[in-house]
Amino acid sequence: MGIGAEDHNQMIRNYFLTAWRNLRKNKLNASVNILGLTVAFVCCILLFLTVYRELSFDDFQVNKDGLYKVYSVGHKPAGDEKGDAMSYPMGPAIRDEVQGAARVSSIMNGGAGIRYRGKEIDRGISLVDNDFFSMFSFPVLMGDKVAPLGDPGKVVISESMAKAVFGDEFPIGKMAGVKIGGKWRDLMVSAVIAEAPDNSSIRYSILARIELQSNYAALKNVWDAQHHPVYVQAAPGVTRQQLEKGLQQMAKKHRLFNEEELKSKGYRRDSSGDYAAFRLLPFRDLHFDVELGTGNAISKPYLYILIIIAIVVVVIACFNFINLNVARALTRAREVGVRKTIGAGRKHIFFQLWTESLLLCLFAIIAAVALALAVLDTFNTLFTEKLSLRTLLQPSVGVVTLAGVLFVSLMAGGYPAWLVSRFQVVEILKGKVAISRQSWLRNGLITLQFVMASLLIVGTVVIYSQFEHMRTASLGFEQESVISIPVRRPENTERLLGEMRAKLHSQPQVVAMTGSSVNIGIGQDNSQSEQTIGFDWQGKSIETNMVVVDYDFLKTMDIKPLAGRDFGREYPLDTSAVQNNVVVSESMARQFGVKDAVGLSFYSDSAKPKWNIVGVIPDIRLYSVREKPEPLTLQIRKGQALNYILVKVRTDNPLRAMELVSSVYKALEPDNGTRPTYLTENTRRWYEREQRLSSIFGSAAFIAILLSCLGLFAIVSLVMEQRRKEIGVRKVLGATIGQITGLLSADFLRLVALAFVLATPLAWFFLNKWLDNFSYRVSIGWWIFPLAGVATLLIALVTISVQTVRAALANPVKSLRTE
């Protein structure tokens, strides 16, 4: 047994030594294969890391299988409408009235700011319930681990915040000022919590009780004001369906849905007979729901696309491998004949040739890991990722990677090895072994390569067109010339606006300025807020987004009223405490069902001043063009904290205008570290997902074409070698270089043209399916397909011509002199 094991080890060593000699002997073939596989593996590694990271989101949450996010769904005639904004009473009602709800916590943006002994840090505040710490797996590092927010007088901070605010001081028990809803409150630090992992849907720096929000006392029993999400944890053994049933009973008890009105509006009943209902989104699905998830949510189809792209690129590289090795079968025939003559069987021949494939794959994966490490920072920057190659060092990932290399080596090298191992010794010695230049396998693989490459090219064009279509869409307001400034201390915005108006009044570059409670687009502070309210009016259910603004909002945003007027300083009632003058959008006005909404007065809340509509404006898109414009109401509230200052400037010199506005603002609030931005930059961030997908598709299309052309180049080289004597004979008989080049190129160009014909209907079908996800979408122009087809043919023609022209120019005497 010992001798057998030694012989076995020696045989394996011989396989690898012989494989190494063969690879060194055929450097061109080996280099082409290694280059193709390396590029494919790099692409696969980077896309795999991207998908792996996204799929790992929230895996660390111990209770993830019992955690849910509450959302509402209304079954409108045009399709379901979902929303995760809840009112203050929702959390307590679920806790007290829904059987099976073990824990409940709201998570609300509470503003920003913490200070201690003269040091002030502008960092976001999350307002939660005390159950937050029992529901979510964010370890308390020091302090109260049982009830960190057991009473509203406490605050919890992250480890990095503790270091930033208190330095080396022990933070527990210290009093710190926390700015919640624009008001400073002195709270005691009760605990320091670990940082949220990078793959967490929930982020935080400072945590305090939701009861501290400035409007909580006024709205704690108001169901119609909805502004934050609510999470619930099921008790052991309680199913999602049981909780949803309890939620619906609670909704009916508090009459949260007017079924008669919903029915009159054409709402549809669901399987439970409800026109609208509260439902639960499993927390493990939160990251993959772009409609209800947090800001870093990503759709699973997007991840599937990345996986498919990685597979396509590797498959194209494998096709090159197969084609090149099948084409080289003739050159291996004599070697195989000698081996079989001295006693080698099919199995030994197969393993010898497969070992060469495995060695090539091992070289390629080593080179790919090194190259991936070199380009990782660039990839992270281009695609806004946070990838690390440390993931590849995990044992499970290492096993999968090695298994993948073995699979690729078998898939790409197995068939050529099997084919060569079947050569008969007698046929080899008689010189009868031949591989047809019209090989169905070779032609089929070349066609499939270019089908995939063509799909990626057309996909890149269409996805980029959709991205540009959304980016350049009319939003109903001015973007190009408006600068957005996030204010660090929103309670000072009214004063800051007055001082900025005074300082910039004489500057011809400044046209107008205003304030807003919400940002337009996603600013440098990465925030975008939304406040929705609902109320009943004459039996109709009215819903609207609310935005508090300052004077000159319409002028700054270049919005012209369709009816009525803008807010004006000459109208004292616009800022009166006894009447709430509002400007509404078209879709908001339509909800009342009256011919002229201007002058309409009503109560949205019997405990608050009467509303009076003074103007109607066109619908504008405050929240991207993926969805239809939502009803909007603008109002001015004297003394209301405004989070943003908007400045309209002349754009003949946008850089100078930005410098002017920034310098004036910086002098007024010097400790604000967030830079102002033009709205075009803000709104562009709405479409980062489409931009990233377009970039990935473009990169994949380039790699696919590169690999396809690399394989085509090598195949043409081998075919030219096989047809060397035929080319010589044709030249002697008078064929021109152009005729020979055309003859040699025709077969391959036909394959590329066939590939594009096959790819066109597939691209049309799948891209239309993808575009159906957008309410504002581009139409696929017919010109895209012939343009992409011509581009593919030209690329293939250049690749082929390099070899065919060289073959046509060769001296026929040399090719005909030898046998």
C-alpha positions, 0 to 999 in steps of 0.5 A: 500500500505504501508503494502504491501511494508513493507511485500515485503521488509521483504520477500527480507530480508528473502530471503537473510537471508535464503540464508546466512544460506544455504551458511554457512551450505554448506561451501564446495559448497559455497567455491568452487563456490566463489573461481571459480567465484573470479578467473574468475572475477579477470581475467575478470576485468584485461582483461576488463581494458586492453581492455577498456584502448586500446579502449579509445586511442585518444578519447579525440581528439575533431577533431578525426572524421575529422583527417586522416593520409596520407599513400601510398599504392601500389597494388603489385602482392603479396599483397598491400604494405603500407607506411606512410613515406612522403617527405617534399613537401607533407605537403605544397602541400596538404595544397595548392592543395587539396581542402577540406584540412583545416589543415595539419601538419607533425610530424617528429623526430628531434633528442633530447636535450634542454639546458638553463643556463648550464643545458642540458636535453636529451629529444626527439624533435618533428618537426611539422607545426603550424597547429598542435595545431589547429588540435590536442587537446593538450591544451596550458597552458601558452603563445601564444595560437593562433600561438605557432609556428607562426615562426621558431624562437619559441619552445613549451615545455610540462609542465614537460619539463618546470619544468625540464628546468626552475624550478620555473622560468617563461619560456615564452619568455626565450631563450633556446638552442634546438638541432635539427638534431645534431645542436644547435639552440637558440629558444624562448619559446612561449608556455607551452603545457599540457602533452599528456594523457597516451592514446594518440597515439601522444607523445611529450616533445619539439615541433619546426617547421619542417623547422629547420631540418638540411636537410630541405633546401636541400630536401624541394622540393625533393619528393623521400626522405621520412622520416616522417608522415603527418596528414590532417584535413578535412574541415567541410562537406568534406568526406574522399573520396573527400580528397583522390580524391584530393590527387590522382590528386595532385600525378598525377600532380607531377608524383609521381607514374610511372604507366607504370613501375608499370604495367610492374612490375605486379601491380594490379589496384584498384577499382579506376583504380590506381596501387598506390595511396595516401589514408587516415587512419582515426585518430580514427583507428590509434591506431589499425593499427599496420602497419601504427600506432605509436609505441603503436599501437595494432590490434583489433583482439588482443583485441577481443582475450582478450575479448574472453578469459575473456568470456571463463574463466567466462563461465567455472566458470559458468559451474562449478556453474551450475553443482554443483548446479544441482548435489546438487539438490537431497540434496535440495529436502527435503527442497523444499518439506517442503517449498512447503508443507507450501505454497511456490510457484515455484516463491518463490522457484526460487527467494530463490535459485537465491538469493543464487546465487546472494549472491555468485556472490556479495561475488565473485566480492568483493573478485575479486576487492580486489584481482585485486587491489593486483595483479595489479602492477604485471599484469602491469609489466608482460604485460607492461600495465598502468592499474588503478582500478579507471576505475571501479569507473566510473558510466558507468563502475559500472553499466556495472559491476553490470549488469554483476554480475546480468547476471552471477548470472542468467546464472549460478544460474537460471537453477538450481533454475528453476530445483529445483523449479519444483520438485513435492511435492508428488514425493519428499515425495515418494523419487522418485526425482533423478538426473541421473549420466549420465546427458546430461547437466552435461556431456555437460558442462564438455565437453565444459569446457575442449574444451575451456581449450584445445583450450587455451593450444594448443593456448599457445603452438603455440603462444609461438612457433611462438614467439620463432621462430621469436626471434631466426630467422636468421636476417643475422647479429650477435646479440649475441655479439654486444652491441648497445650504443645510443649516446647522441650527435650524432655530436660527434660520429666520435670523440667518435668512434676514442677515444673508438677504441684507448682505447679498441684496446688492450682489447682481449674481443673487436673484432670490432666497428662501427657507424650507423645512425639507431639502430638495433632493439628497444634499451633502448631509445625506438627508431627505425628509418627508412629512405627510398629514391626512384629514377628512373634508366633507366625507373625502379623505385628503392626504398631502405632503407638508413643507414649511417655507419662507417668503420667496419660495416660489420665486426662488424655485421659479414656480408660477402659480396657476391660480391665486397668488404666492405668499407675500409680506403685504399679506399679514394673514400669511403668517398669522396665528389665527389663520393658516394660509396655504399654497397647494399643488394641482393634485392636492386641489383635485382631492377637494373636487371643486372647480376653483380651490382658491379661497377654500377654507376648512379645518384640517384639525379642529384644535388648530387654525383654519386653513385657507387656500390662497394659491394653486401651483403645478405639481412638482416632484420633491421625491424623484421621478420614479413615482408620480408627483404627490399632493403638496401643501406649502405654508409659512409658520412664523418662528418655525425652524427651517432646515435649509436655505435655498438661494437662486443665483445667476449661472453665467459663473456658477463657481463664483456664485457658489463661492460668494454664497458660501463665504457669506453663509460661512461667516454667519455659521462658521462651525457648519461643516456641511458644504452647500450644493447646487440642486442638480447635484442633490437630485442626481443622488436620487438616481445613484442606483441607476447610475451605478447599474449603468456603470456596472453594465458598461464595464461588464459590456467592455469586458465581455467584448474584450474577452470575446474579441480576445478569443476570436483573435486567438481562434482566427490565428489558429484557423489561419494556421490551418488554412495556411496552404489554402491561402498560399494556393489562392494567392498563386492563382491570383486572389487579391489581398482584399478577396482573401481577407473577405473570404477569411472574415466572412464566416466569423462576421456571419456568426457575429451578425447571427449573434446580434439577431438572436440578442435583439428580441431578448434585449427588447423583452428584458429591458422593457420588463425592467423599464416597467418599474418606472412611472417616468420611463424612456421608450426604447428607440429602434435605432439602439439595436442597429447602432449596437449591431454595427458597433459589435460588427466593427469591433469584431471586424477589426479583431479578425482583420488583424490576423486575416490581413497578416495571413493574406500578406504572407509570402505564399512560397513559404507556406507551399514549400513545406509539407 
